[in-house]
Amino acid sequence: MTHQWIIVHIFALKILIMKKTLLLSTLFFTSLFYAQETSHTDYNKWSVELSGGMHKPARPLTSGFYTDTPSFSQFEIGTRYMFNNKAGARIDFGYQMMSEGDNSRPFETNFWRISLQGVVNLGSLFDFHTWTNSLGLLAHAGAGYGKILPQDPYELGSGDQVGHFIAGITPQLRLGDRVALKGDLSMMGNFRQDVTWDGASKTRMRGFNGYLVNVSIGLNVYLGKNQEHADWVRVLSIEDDKFSELENRIAKIETDLIDSDQDGIPDYLDREPNTPSGVAVDSKGRAIDRNENGIPDEMERHLDQRYARADQISKSGDADQLIKTLLNEGYVNVYFKFDSAVPEIYSFESINYLVRYMTDNPSATADLIGYADEIGNAEYNRQLSERRAQAVYDIMVAAGISGDRLNIIGNGVDSSVDKDNSSARQLVRRVTFRLK
């Protein structure tokens, strides 16, 4: 009786383990096929696959028949659709020609097949993007139908129809947004194969009685209107989005608390975050300029002492020269948020300095020079810096300055600050002026 109870418990335990395994497997594949895509769904999903290479029929072969190891007569064409960046399906057609090798009796056999397979993007599943953007890895498995057609002199009917299971692994090298170089190692098991690969005799085995190994190299050609294919795109989950949103909020708080000009007013409240050091400011961080001549009173007082009295500057025209110097030497800049080409509200006063100067000096021309920080792609940052200069250009033209007097320059990355310091990076996301 004790032994019977032990057997019953063992049997029940096996059933429980099988159920849990089935449940975990179901959850795993469900997560692959129905992964949530909230941040990046505009990617291509179709591809065409072409490859060729070598093969080796392992069994069954009639005694005295051999093939070369390896044999180069294997070709494949297929198409693949990715449900998301982790899983997809493919249908492919394959052909291989088998013939005698050294010391073998002569034969020739053609093998045609069609297979429907599931595909798993292991590169995406295991986050290859964290260390490479060029290498990928796919796994595939499925089943299909094939026909073995032996040629003379060993005719055993009109050929042999077989079913098969196939599985393999496909490393990829990204050559561009539209094409990737691929290799493939696949193993195939035939069932109900009644004729040997050489076609000289009938088989006496049942089950998986035919085995074949394929090694090939070829191309994946990506189709679609979008830039990236599912093989290479990174799709963020809802959790990733929330984490990214939280990071952005923290970064915004850090940015808001920056006091770039150290005048005691945080940048998010400072209407003029580029006030020269030591200049008195009002409650909004603007330099105090009671006579509204464009020169901060604190700076003007020092200039009076070092060069001339204020009335002499005004009469001699040196005030315009002083404003020109302040503009050219970077005391007045237009600032931007991260990855933005929209000027910060407080920077419109800086644009106004230049507008007022060019209005008072109709012959003056100016370069509008845009910059970006070091975060991101260099070419993208160059374009971003140009868009920032264009934004300032558009505002000045709308304010009445002729576009012929303005020149747009995108200088790209300004690497003069520590790129790991978010406060320092804020200082270089700007447009500066150069009067001529």
Secondary structure by P-SEA (a helix, b strand, c coil): caaaaaaaaaaaaaaaaaaaaaaaaaaaaaaaacccccccccccccbbbbbccccccccccccccccccccccccccbbbbbcccccccccbbbbbbbbbccccccbbbbbbbccccccccccccccccccccccbbbbbbbcbbbbbbbcccccccccccccccccbbbbbbbccccbbbbcbbbbbbbcccccccccccccccccccbbbbbbbcbbbbbbcccccccccbbbbcaaaaaaaaaaaaaaaaaaaacccccccccccccccccccccccccccccccccccccccaaaaaaaaaccccaaaaaaacaaaaaaaaaaaacccccccccccccccccaaaaaaaaaaaaaacccbbbbbbbbbcccccaaaaaaaaaaaaaaaaaaaaaaccccccbbbbbcccccccccccaaaaaaacbbbbbcc
